[in-house]
Amino acid sequence: MNNDIKGKVKEYYGSIAKKVDNKSKCSCGCGTSCCGDMTNSNLYSSEYIADLPVEAVNASLGCANPITFAELKEGEIALDLGSGGGIDVFIASKYVGKSGKVFGLDMTDEMLVLANKNKVKMGINNVEFIKGYIEDIPMKDEAIDVILSNCVINLCEDKEKALKEVYRVLKTGGRLAIADVVILKDVPQDIKQNMEMWVGCIAGALPTQEYIQILKKVGFKDVEILPVNVYTKEIIESIVNEKKLNDLYENMDKNMIDGAFAGAYVKAIK
Ligand SMILES: C[S@@+](CC[C@H](N)C(=O)[O-])C[C@H]1O[C@@H](n2cnc3c(N)ncnc32)[C@H](O)[C@@H]1O
């Protein structure tokens, strides 16, 4: 297996950004709704996305809406990890207002280009997109009030390193409002090992208890993970079809996969 996970992930999301920039909707990233028409999805209700550029909405690759539980307030500083086309950054910018700021961090150049074009369309200046890795966030200690992220931590090879960095840049008392894919029951090893599934936010996901343990280990308190969008057999099948993984899928125990993954809210306090 090719272990260059970051390279593969960059290549994959770079190609999605280019497609969206060329006016098509996103291909399948992760989550239950990213492959289709966002207006049909219940990931973001219209109150969140009505005034967003269509390219930002079409680039959505999330698995739940982290803004619903982030409790963002005027004047706060937020950081969205793996900001992609910027959807959550733009939504958050409305809550923190002119006196606040939202940073979007992403490692993929094409996503940063798309996000910056969307920023111009939004006509706002309380957001900034920066290039970097979650495992090595280019920010000072204790700089951020709220960490946002949507379907990204599961893509990080070294989750403990990534979450340590997240802890470092958060202010004491600051909070995590992360949407991420988690594993709810044992899954076959061949799924975990398949790189295509990894970039589709499945194989790199952590079991809920392991996620909680890592968060506590790096220092977080009041850790809570709430599965909100459970992946049924039918949803997994649509990902498999999209990614042409039918050969792999045919040999799997479908009941084992049914309900094994979910888009979840990950909450914690520093
Ligand atoms: C599944 S997409 C999610 C994008 C966005 N959060 C959304 O909801 O539409 C994952 C994004 O995270 C970025 N990413 C993945 N791993 C990363 C890492 N280790 N450091 C920085 N960015 C990363 C990718 O480039 C991509 O833009």
The ligand as an SDF file (V2000), in Angstrom:
LIG
                    3D

 27 29  0  0  0  0  0  0  0  0999 V2000
  -13.1560   16.4990    3.5710 C   0  0  0  0  0  0  0  0  0  0  0  0
  -12.4760   18.0490    3.1150 S   0  0  0  0  0  0  0  0  0  0  0  0
  -13.3990   19.1100    4.1930 C   0  0  0  0  0  0  0  0  0  0  0  0
  -13.3710   20.5590    3.7600 C   0  0  0  0  0  0  0  0  0  0  0  0
  -14.2580   21.4860    4.5920 C   0  0  0  0  0  0  0  0  0  0  0  0
  -13.9800   21.3700    5.9920 N   0  0  0  0  0  0  0  0  0  0  0  0
  -15.7220   21.2380    4.3210 C   0  0  0  0  0  0  0  0  0  0  0  0
  -16.4660   20.9090    5.2300 O   0  0  0  0  0  0  0  0  0  0  0  0
  -16.1260   21.3830    3.1740 O   0  0  0  0  0  0  0  0  0  0  0  0
  -10.8880   17.9750    3.8930 C   0  0  0  0  0  0  0  0  0  0  0  0
  -10.0210   19.2280    3.7610 C   0  0  0  0  0  0  0  0  0  0  0  0
   -8.9900   19.1380    4.7470 O   0  0  0  0  0  0  0  0  0  0  0  0
   -7.7330   19.4150    4.1720 C   0  0  0  0  0  0  0  0  0  0  0  0
   -6.7540   18.6400    4.9590 N   0  0  0  0  0  0  0  0  0  0  0  0
   -6.7260   17.2930    5.1170 C   0  0  0  0  0  0  0  0  0  0  0  0
   -5.7340   16.9290    5.9370 N   0  0  0  0  0  0  0  0  0  0  0  0
   -5.1100   18.0810    6.3190 C   0  0  0  0  0  0  0  0  0  0  0  0
   -4.0010   18.3640    7.1700 C   0  0  0  0  0  0  0  0  0  0  0  0
   -3.3390   17.3940    7.7730 N   0  0  0  0  0  0  0  0  0  0  0  0
   -3.6310   19.6510    7.3320 N   0  0  0  0  0  0  0  0  0  0  0  0
   -4.3160   20.6510    6.6930 C   0  0  0  0  0  0  0  0  0  0  0  0
   -5.3590   20.4460    5.8730 N   0  0  0  0  0  0  0  0  0  0  0  0
   -5.7680   19.1730    5.6840 C   0  0  0  0  0  0  0  0  0  0  0  0
   -7.8790   19.0130    2.7130 C   0  0  0  0  0  0  0  0  0  0  0  0
   -6.9670   19.7100    1.9010 O   0  0  0  0  0  0  0  0  0  0  0  0
   -9.3230   19.3740    2.4090 C   0  0  0  0  0  0  0  0  0  0  0  0
   -9.4620   20.6910    1.9400 O   0  0  0  0  0  0  0  0  0  0  0  0
  1  2  1  0
  2  3  1  0
  2 10  1  0
  3  4  1  0
  4  5  1  0
  5  6  1  0
  5  7  1  0
  7  8  2  0
  7  9  1  0
 10 11  1  0
 11 12  1  0
 11 26  1  0
 12 13  1  0
 13 14  1  0
 13 24  1  0
 14 15  1  0
 14 23  1  0
 15 16  2  0
 16 17  1  0
 17 18  1  0
 17 23  2  0
 18 19  1  0
 18 20  2  0
 20 21  1  0
 21 22  2  0
 22 23  1  0
 24 25  1  0
 24 26  1  0
 26 27  1  0
M  CHG  2   2   1   9  -1
M  END
$$$$
